[in-house]
Amino acid sequence: MTVIETHELTKIYGTKTGCRDVSLTCRKGEIFGFLGPNGAGKSTLVKMLTGLLFPTSGEAEILGRPLGDVAVRQRMGYLPENFKYQDWMTGEDLLSFHASLFKLDKETKKIRMGEALEIAGLRGSEKYRIGTYSKGMQQRIGIATSLLCDPQVLFLDEPTSALDPLGRKEVRDLLLRLKDDGKTIFFNSHLLGEVEAICDSIAIIKDGNILRQGSMESIMKGKTVLHISASHLTPEVLAKLKGFDPNPDIQEGHVELHITDRESIPSINRVLVENGCSVYELVSRRESLEHLFINIVRGEPQ
């Protein structure tokens, strides 16, 4: 089932482009990562999808209904980037206030607040002031507020950007739990390691235009990094290795090749051995999303 679908969605600010002709699809129960450099148009798209901005042109549907449908907006949660809550409020105060915005009755409010605290891993901390929360806890209480309406789709704008590694892990684990509960999650990020760890599908945007999109598996398929540790890596040997990768990463005694065909690894080993190299390591791993992202954004050949 398709949860989010856009068709040539465009937002123009005077002479500047926020997004142009964005067409993408996000399916039920997946975590969708929307990637791009700062100012690429990520937040603009999320704000259009959540009804905070009106598109200049194009169309979009969420849960099978057009943008702005009130019934659909009651079934989505949203956490903006750089949100700020009053330090003097307790977690319970904050959730109670947001529950009133959703117009939840007393009994439903109590149930939903308890569920949100449980999901966010904050049960027992709701009586403490938000000013005493760690950054990870503040991020999780923010996500908890977005869960009060029991949303089917959740929009998160840079949910881990200001967190330390422990805080990022807390939020990452939370998102995976929400996915297991059947939620569809659409989030912007420039922390590519986080995206690679949890996303099912991604889209990459630059200057308002989509450069690449698809499942993580299809986009990363066939991308392999081969780490070589060997002696006697002479200019002649390196020249032969460039036949497998024209732009290898070269350091003293080490070479990294980015290859698309793992079947070439025996041939690479043969080149090394036949040219008098002593091979200490020949280790392959999947190419990182960061390396792929940089190449795509720079327009370098894949």
C-alpha positions in Angstrom: 0.0 0.0 0.0 1.3 3.5 -0.9 1.2 5.9 2.0 2.8 9.0 0.4 2.9 9.7 -3.3 3.9 13.0 -4.9 3.6 14.0 -8.6 5.8 16.9 -9.8 5.4 18.7 -6.5 6.9 22.2 -6.7 7.4 25.1 -4.4 8.9 28.4 -5.6 9.8 31.3 -3.3 9.9 34.4 -5.5 13.0 33.8 -7.6 14.2 30.9 -5.5 13.3 27.2 -5.9 12.4 25.2 -2.8 11.5 22.0 -4.6 10.9 21.3 -8.3 8.9 18.5 -9.9 9.4 16.1 -6.9 7.8 12.7 -7.6 8.3 10.0 -5.1 6.5 7.1 -3.4 6.7 5.9 0.2 5.0 2.6 1.1 3.2 1.4 4.3 5.4 0.3 7.1 8.7 1.5 5.7 11.3 4.0 6.9 12.0 6.5 4.1 15.1 8.6 4.3 15.0 12.0 2.4 18.6 13.1 1.9 20.4 16.2 0.6 22.8 19.0 1.4 21.7 21.9 3.6 19.3 24.0 1.6 18.5 21.3 -0.9 14.7 21.4 -0.2 14.2 18.7 2.3 12.3 20.7 4.9 10.3 22.5 2.2 9.0 19.1 1.0 8.1 18.0 4.5 6.3 21.2 5.2 4.2 20.8 2.1 3.3 17.2 3.0 2.3 18.3 6.5 0.2 21.2 5.3 2.5 24.0 6.6 3.3 25.2 3.1 1.1 25.3 0.0 2.7 23.9 -3.2 3.2 26.2 -6.2 2.2 23.3 -8.5 2.0 19.6 -8.6 0.0 17.1 -6.6 0.4 14.7 -3.6 -1.6 12.1 -1.8 -1.2 10.9 1.8 -3.0 7.7 2.8 -4.9 8.0 -0.5 -6.2 11.5 0.1 -5.0 14.8 -1.3 -2.9 17.3 0.6 -4.8 19.3 3.2 -7.5 16.6 3.9 -8.4 17.2 7.5 -9.1 13.6 8.3 -5.7 12.6 7.0 -4.0 15.3 9.0 -5.5 13.8 12.1 -3.7 10.5 11.3 -0.2 12.0 10.9 2.5 13.1 13.4 5.2 15.7 12.8 8.3 16.7 14.6 10.0 19.8 13.2 13.7 20.5 13.1 15.1 22.6 16.0 11.9 22.4 18.0 12.1 24.0 21.5 9.8 23.4 24.5 9.6 25.4 27.7 12.2 24.2 30.2 9.8 24.6 33.1 7.2 22.2 31.7 7.3 18.6 32.7 7.1 15.9 30.1 3.6 15.2 31.4 2.7 18.9 31.0 3.9 18.9 27.4 2.0 15.8 26.5 -1.2 17.0 28.2 -1.0 20.3 26.3 -0.5 18.6 22.9 -3.3 16.1 23.7 -5.6 19.1 24.2 -4.6 20.4 20.7 -5.6 17.0 19.3 -8.9 17.5 21.3 -8.6 14.1 22.9 -11.2 13.3 25.6 -10.1 12.7 29.2 -10.0 8.9 29.0 -8.3 8.7 25.5 -5.8 11.4 26.6 -4.7 9.3 29.6 -4.3 6.1 27.4 -2.5 7.9 24.6 -0.1 9.7 27.0 0.8 6.4 28.7 1.3 4.7 25.3 3.5 7.6 24.0 5.7 7.6 27.2 6.1 3.8 27.0 7.0 3.8 23.3 9.5 6.7 23.8 11.1 4.9 26.7 10.2 7.8 29.1 7.9 6.1 31.6 8.9 7.3 35.0 10.5 10.5 33.7 7.2 12.4 32.9 7.2 14.2 36.2 10.6 15.8 35.6 11.1 19.2 34.0 12.1 19.1 30.3 15.0 21.4 31.2 16.5 18.5 33.1 16.2 16.1 30.2 19.3 15.0 28.2 19.2 15.9 24.5 18.2 12.3 23.7 15.3 12.5 26.1 14.2 15.8 24.7 14.2 14.4 21.2 12.2 11.4 22.4 9.6 13.5 24.3 9.3 15.5 21.0 8.6 12.2 19.2 6.2 11.2 21.9 4.1 14.4 21.3 3.8 13.4 17.7 2.5 10.0 18.6 -0.5 11.2 20.7 -2.9 11.0 17.8 -1.7 7.4 17.1 -0.6 8.4 13.6 -0.3 6.1 10.7 2.5 8.2 9.1 5.2 10.1 11.0 7.2 13.0 9.6 10.5 13.8 11.3 12.7 16.7 10.3 16.4 16.0 11.2 15.5 13.9 14.3 19.1 13.1 15.3 21.1 16.0 14.0 22.0 17.6 17.4 22.5 14.4 19.3 25.6 12.6 20.5 26.1 8.9 19.5 24.2 7.6 22.5 21.3 9.9 21.8 21.2 9.0 18.1 21.1 5.3 19.1 18.2 5.9 21.4 16.2 7.7 18.6 17.3 5.1 16.0 16.0 2.2 18.3 12.8 4.1 18.8 12.2 4.5 15.1 12.8 0.8 14.5 10.2 0.0 17.3 7.7 2.3 15.6 8.3 0.6 12.3 7.7 -2.8 14.0 4.4 -1.4 15.2 3.4 -0.7 11.6 4.1 3.0 11.4 5.3 4.6 8.2 8.2 7.0 8.9 9.4 9.7 6.5 12.5 11.6 7.8 15.0 14.1 6.6 18.6 13.7 7.6 22.2 14.5 6.6 23.6 11.9 9.0 24.1 9.2 6.4 25.3 6.5 8.8 21.9 6.7 10.6 20.0 6.5 7.3 22.0 3.5 6.1 21.4 1.7 9.4 17.6 1.9 9.4 16.0 3.1 6.1 14.2 0.8 3.7 14.1 3.4 0.9 15.8 6.7 0.2 15.6 9.7 -2.1 18.5 12.2 -2.7 17.7 15.8 -3.5 19.9 18.7 -4.6 18.9 22.2 -5.5 15.3 21.2 -5.2 15.6 18.3 -7.7 15.5 14.6 -7.0 18.8 13.0 -8.2 18.2 9.4 -7.2 15.5 7.3 -5.4 14.7 3.7 -4.7 15.1 0.9 -2.2 18.3 1.0 -0.2 19.0 -2.5 -1.5 18.7 -1.5 -5.2 20.7 1.8 -4.8 23.5 0.1 -2.9 23.6 -3.1 -5.0 26.9 -4.0 -6.5 28.8 -1.2 -4.7 31.9 -2.8 -3.1 35.0 -1.3 -1.5 38.1 -3.5 -1.6 40.8 -2.7 0.9 44.3 -3.8 -0.1 47.3 -4.0 2.3 50.4 -5.1 0.5 54.1 -4.4 0.0 55.8 -3.2 -3.3 52.8 -1.1 -4.5 54.9 0.5 -7.2 53.6 3.1 -9.6 53.4 0.3 -12.2 51.2 -1.8 -10.0 49.0 1.2 -9.1 48.6 1.9 -12.8 47.3 -1.6 -13.3 44.9 -1.3 -10.4 43.5 1.8 -11.9 42.1 -0.5 -14.6 39.6 -1.7 -12.0 39.0 1.8 -10.4 40.3 4.9 -12.2 40.3 6.9 -8.9 41.6 4.6 -6.1 42.2 5.8 -2.6 46.0 5.4 -2.1 48.0 5.6 1.1 51.4 4.2 2.1 51.1 0.4 1.8 47.3 0.6 1.4 44.9 1.0 -1.5 41.1 1.1 -1.6 39.3 0.3 -4.8 35.6 1.0 -5.5 34.4 -1.8 -7.7 31.0 -2.9 -9.1 31.9 -6.6 -9.8 33.1 -8.8 -6.9 34.2 -11.3 -9.5 37.1 -9.0 -10.3 38.7 -9.6 -6.9 40.6 -12.7 -7.9 42.0 -10.8 -10.9 43.1 -8.0 -8.7 44.9 -10.4 -6.4 46.6 -12.0 -9.4 47.9 -8.6 -10.5 49.4 -8.0 -7.1 51.0 -11.5 -6.8 52.3 -11.5 -10.4 54.0 -8.1 -9.9 55.9 -9.2 -6.7 53.6 -7.8 -4.1 53.2 -9.5 -0.7 49.5 -9.3 0.1 48.7 -8.9 3.8 45.0 -8.0 3.5 42.4 -8.2 0.8 39.1 -7.3 2.5 35.8 -6.4 0.7 32.9 -4.5 2.2 29.8 -2.8 0.9 30.4 0.8 -0.2 29.1 3.3 2.3 26.0 5.4 1.6 28.2 8.4 2.3 30.6 7.7 -0.5 27.7 7.0 -2.9 25.8 10.2 -1.8 28.9 12.4 -2.4 29.4 11.0 -5.9 25.7 11.5 -6.8 25.6 15.0 -5.4 28.8 15.9 -7.2 27.6 14.4 -10.4 30.5 11.9 -10.6 30.1 8.7 -12.6 28.7 5.7 -10.7 
